[in-house]
Amino acid sequence: MNTLNTLNAINAINTINTMSLLGVLSQGMALVTALLLAPLLTGWVHQCRAWLHNKSGPGVLQPYRLLHKLFNKDLLMAEHASALYRTAPYVVFSCTLLASAIVPTLSTDLPLSPAADAIALVGLFALARVFISLAAMDVGTAFGSLGARREMLVGFLAEPALLMVLFCASMLTRSTSLTAIVETLAHRDLAIYPSMLLACVAFTMVALAENARVPVDNPDTHLELTMIHEALILEYSARHLALMEWAASLKLFAYAGIGLALFCPWGVAEADAPLALLLALPVLVIKLAAVGALVALIETLSAKMRIFRVPEFLGTAFLLAVIGLLVNVLLGVA
């Protein structure tokens, strides 16, 4: 009897060790995938925009060339820059990388995911926004202060709308964990949820605003009256600028991953299906290609709005998400 209990304990320990190793492998693949595919997604969006404008474009690998060039340049610092200015790129990059790591893009077996739910995910984006805004004002230039004020305005309106979208999905799955949301929605019968349709529209509007895309911002311009994100990083150079650009790509990748997790959760490997990781990567690439093409199409069909119209734009997104919550209540989901 004692021998049987010992064997059962050994088997249980081996099973736990195997599951932990698979979890570490999945988490490592998620980190590497985010680091490698984030610049590629940005390059794909720019290439699709060029094609829609009947231009050739710089190619999908241009963000990698830009990062390589910036990492090999000599660093120039502003004369009155403080330690906050020098630390901000590393904090912003770390926050966006961690946010990308806890989003279930390849697998739901993520050891970091239980430590941060959807609310903490929004907090990571908010922390990165605070640091990049403070760093922009730290130098004391007019462009930096202008961009920081606009960035905080966008964040103040976008974060509640994003939370309402996440709560709308949480009411269907009874959890604020993105991995639990993916596992629950992926196993449900294919159905059209009116609340999720409203949340999808709201999330698209928030994602465009948070990633400095048209119609809220134009990432390709350096005009004083229009730029938001570019004004925040105007004083950075070399590796600091490279980290900021990489962080912007990671943020776009994270928002794409959140959208796919909420509205297209199929194809993500589960904890008890390690072999599905082999198929999850090509499925993710196909999904990201579709997301990038959709973003480029929206930007091509939209015009840059005035900054005074941004509150109306994001206020509409918030109302759509709240209506989605009310629809869940009326349908008896909550």
KAURWO-V518688 format. One record per pair of residues at least 4 apart in sequence whose ideal C-beta (glycine too) atoms are under 6 Angstrom apart, sorted by the first residue. I is the first residue (numbers start at 1). J is the second residue. D is the distance in whole Angstrom. If there is no record, write none. Layout:
# KAURWO-V518688
I,J,D + I,J,D
This chain:
# KAURWO-V518688
22,274,5 + 23,109,5 + 23,111,5 + 26,107,4 + 26,109,5 + 27,110,5 + 27,111,5 + 27,112,6 + 29,33,6 + 29,106,6 + 30,101,5 + 30,106,6 + 31,101,5 + 33,37,5 + 34,38,6 + 34,100,4 + 34,253,6 + 37,41,6 + 38,249,4 + 38,250,5 + 38,253,4 + 39,63,4 + 39,64,5 + 39,249,5 + 41,253,5 + 41,288,5 + 41,292,6 + 42,63,5 + 42,249,4 + 43,60,4 + 43,62,5 + 43,63,5 + 44,60,5 + 44,292,4 + 45,292,5 + 45,295,5 + 45,296,5 + 47,57,5 + 47,60,5 + 48,293,5 + 48,296,3 + 49,296,4 + 50,55,4 + 50,57,3 + 52,300,4 + 58,62,4 + 67,242,5 + 70,238,6 + 70,241,5 + 70,242,4 + 71,239,5 + 71,242,5 + 73,238,4 + 75,238,4 + 76,237,5 + 77,81,5 + 78,139,5 + 78,235,5 + 81,85,4 + 81,139,6 + 82,138,6 + 83,87,6 + 84,134,6 + 84,135,6 + 84,138,5 + 85,135,5 + 85,138,5 + 87,91,6 + 88,92,6 + 88,131,5 + 88,132,6 + 88,135,4 + 89,240,4 + 89,243,4 + 89,244,5 + 91,131,5 + 92,128,5 + 92,131,6 + 92,132,5 + 92,247,5 + 93,243,4 + 93,247,4 + 95,124,5 + 95,127,5 + 95,128,4 + 96,128,6 + 96,247,5 + 96,250,4 + 96,251,5 + 97,250,6 + 98,124,6 + 99,121,6 + 99,124,5 + 99,254,5 + 100,250,5 + 100,253,6 + 100,254,4 + 101,112,6 + 102,112,5 + 102,113,5 + 102,116,5 + 103,254,6 + 103,257,4 + 103,258,6 + 104,108,5 + 104,178,6 + 104,179,5 + 104,182,5 + 104,261,6 + 104,268,6 + 105,257,4 + 105,284,6 + 106,280,4 + 107,269,4 + 107,277,6 + 108,179,4 + 108,182,6 + 108,183,5 + 108,270,5 + 109,271,4 + 113,179,5 + 116,120,4 + 117,176,4 + 117,177,5 + 118,166,4 + 118,176,5 + 118,178,6 + 122,159,6 + 122,162,6 + 122,163,6 + 129,155,5 + 132,232,5 + 133,148,4 + 133,151,5 + 133,152,6 + 136,144,4 + 136,147,6 + 136,148,4 + 136,232,4 + 137,144,6 + 137,145,5 + 137,148,5 + 139,144,6 + 139,235,5 + 143,231,5 + 143,234,5 + 146,231,6 + 147,151,6 + 147,228,6 + 147,231,3 + 147,232,4 + 150,228,5 + 151,228,6 + 154,158,6 + 154,209,5 + 155,159,6 + 157,311,6 + 157,314,4 + 158,206,5 + 158,209,5 + 158,210,5 + 158,314,6 + 160,318,6 + 161,202,6 + 161,206,5 + 161,314,6 + 161,317,4 + 161,318,4 + 161,321,5 + 162,206,5 + 164,321,3 + 164,322,6 + 165,199,5 + 165,202,5 + 165,203,5 + 165,321,5 + 168,195,5 + 168,199,4 + 168,321,6 + 168,324,4 + 168,325,5 + 169,181,5 + 169,262,5 + 170,176,5 + 171,328,5 + 171,333,5 + 171,334,5 + 172,333,6 + 173,180,6 + 173,181,5 + 173,184,4 + 175,180,4 + 178,261,5 + 182,186,6 + 182,261,5 + 182,265,4 + 182,268,5 + 185,265,5 + 186,265,4 + 186,266,6 + 194,327,5 + 195,324,4 + 195,327,4 + 195,328,5 + 198,320,5 + 198,323,6 + 198,324,4 + 199,203,6 + 199,321,6 + 199,324,4 + 200,263,5 + 201,320,6 + 202,317,4 + 202,320,4 + 202,321,4 + 203,259,6 + 205,317,4 + 206,210,6 + 206,317,5 + 207,255,4 + 208,213,4 + 208,216,6 + 209,216,4 + 209,314,6 + 211,252,5 + 212,217,4 + 212,219,5 + 212,228,6 + 212,229,4 + 213,299,6 + 214,218,6 + 214,299,4 + 214,302,5 + 214,304,6 + 215,302,4 + 215,304,6 + 215,305,5 + 216,310,6 + 217,228,4 + 217,229,6 + 218,304,5 + 221,226,5 + 221,227,6 + 222,230,6 + 227,231,5 + 233,244,5 + 236,240,4 + 236,241,4 + 236,244,6 + 237,241,5 + 256,288,6 + 256,291,5 + 259,263,6 + 260,264,5 + 260,287,5 + 261,265,6 + 267,283,4 + 269,273,6 + 269,276,4 + 269,277,5 + 269,280,5 + 276,280,6 + 298,302,6 + 305,309,4 + 311,315,6 + 328,333,4 + 328,334,5 + 329,334,5
